[in-house]
């Protein structure tokens, strides 16, 4: 019984967490935003990775939590680089 109490006490302390990675991409029009979102959907399907996405008329917010970062590292994917390149192409 004491071992269980000790285990619970140890697990209830603060745990180190990796920070969430966040990007905000701003676009000049809804058409550009929509095109970027469509390309992101294609990239997500291809890489089988789906980050958290929120958006408005002329912006997209993307976040990847610690678990998602671990998945990307394990797969050695270029997801982040491709995502940033897609956004840059829309803004030109």
Secondary structure, DSSP 4 states (H G I P E B T S, - for coil): -HHHHHHHHHHTS----PPPEEEEEE-SSHHHHHHHHHHHHHHHHHHT---EEEE-SSEEEEEE-HHHHHHHHHHT--HHHHHHHHHHHHH-
